[in-house]
Amino acid sequence: MADEYYGQNYEWIYDPVSYRWCKCVRDCRGRIICYQVIPGPPGPTGPTGATGTGAGVTGPTGVTGPTGVTGPTGVTGPTGVTGVTGATGVTGVTGATGVTGVTGVTGATGVTGATGVTGPTGVTGPTGVTGATGVTGVTGATGVTGATGVTGPTGVTGPTGVTGATGITGPTGPTGITGPTGITGPTGESCCCKSSANYVISLIRGQTGIALASFNTTIKGNVTPTGYTSTSDLVTVNSNNANYTVSLCNVKFMTYPNEITVNPTIATPDCCCNSDLATALTAYIGRQIEVDVTDNTTSSYRLIVRNISNGILFGELQNTVEGNINIALPLCSIFSFLPIN
């Protein structure tokens, strides 16, 4: 038999296992779904049936029916009413404080801001009441005396007073006692260089190109016969058509181009300490020496010694601008000499 169950047809099917009738329906695939029905109270026991004879033949299993077509999906029902909000839960226990993090790098200093505008000057407050005068302090120590000021300039000299009248001449005093005679001074040295120069000139005055030299001046020319005497202190030298008068006392040496023959028989005054110097120079005849002649200055000459006679050193200057020239040096004008070879 069939009936409706929630809008679906159902059938009552007897379950021989449980000996119960069940409500069964077919789902969308044709499968039979049974719902067990709560049994009612047991009925009265029926009479015992007659015992059957022989075992009944088991009928064949029926063919499984095809799966039914799935029915359409039902319409979605309306959304239910929102339920009441539940009560707020109890606040949880505060967690432990976390470990402090590493301090961050300090940021760069910001640019200094511009100076603000100066505010207006405030109103001057009223003058306070003058305080009472304090007690006078102890007098300080006397300061150090200052330095003496600079002396002022000397005043202008006053006018010379009037000369007084000449006094009366006093009486002549008595004549004093004559003092003792003074010690006689040493005898002055005669001009030995003049005598030596005069002797040389007497030998060379016939030549040309004679040079008479002092330490500061040299005159080169010809000794003229005029005005020359063997005892004179002066000699005339013609140089560039001018006549020079030369003092023989200041002639230190003479040069001349041609050799001369020395006359040892003509003696010259030996007024200088020449004997030792003459002896020393004689050992170097034919050799080269360096001679220092001196007066206010000193000059040196390298020469070959040719002869020593009558207070004169006769020698030869070599490799001069004019070639080899002869020289006559009065011994009294020689300060020192140095052997070269």
C-alpha positions, 0 to 999 in steps of 0.5 A: 500500500502507498501513502504520502510522507512529507510530500512523498509517496511511501510504501509499507514493507514488511521486514521479516528480520525484525518482524516489523512493517517499515515505511519506505520511500525511493530517493532521487536515484531510485534507492528504497529508504525505509524508516522503522516504525515503532511497533504497537503492543503485541496482539494476542497469540494466534492459534498455531497453524497447521504444520506444512508438509515439506519445505517450500520452494524459495522463489527467485530473487526479483530483478533490481529495478532501475535507479529512479531519476534524481528529483529537483533540488528543493527551494532554499528556505529563508535565512533563520533569525540571527541568534542573540550575541553571546556574553563577552568572555573574561579578559585574558591574563596580561602577557609578560613584558617583552625584552627591550629592543636594541637602541637605534642609531642616533639620527643626524642633528637637524639644521639649526633654525633661524634666530628668532626676531628680537622682541621689543625692549620691555618697559624700564621698571621704576628706580629702586629706593637708594640704599643706605650709605655703607661704612667707610672702608679702611684707607689703602696702602700708599702707592708706589712712587711713580717714575721720574719724569723726562728732563725738560729741554735746556732753556735758551742760553741767555745773552753774554754779559758785558766784558769786565774791565782788564785787571792791573798787570801783576809784577813779573815773577822771578826767573825760573831755574834752568832745567836739565838738558834732554837726552839726545834723540837717535840719529835719523835714517838717511834715504837709502832708497834714493841713493839706490834709485839714483845709482840704477838711473845712472845705468839705465837713463839712456834707454827708452821704456823705463818705468819708475814705480811706487806702490800707488803710481807707476810712470813709464817714459824716458829719464831726460838728461835735463835736471838729472844729477847723481846726487839729486833727490829728483828726476824728470821723466818724459811720459806722453810728451809731458815731463813729470818730476819724480821723487827718488825717495819714493821710488820702490823699484824700476823696470827697463827693457834692456839688460845692463852691466852692473858696475860694482866699483860704484859704491852707494851709501849703505844706510839700510840694514842690507848686508844680511839680506844681500847675503841671503839673496846672493844664494838664489842668483839664477833661481826664481823667488817671490819678493814682497815689497812694502810701504803702505801696501804690499805687492808681490813679484816673481822674478829670477835673481840675476845679481845683487850689487850696491844695495840693489836686487837686479832680476827678470820678470817673466811672462808679463804683458810686455814679455820678459822685462828687467827689474831693479829693486832697492834692498831697503824696499824688500819686506820678505822673499820666498824661494820658488825653485 
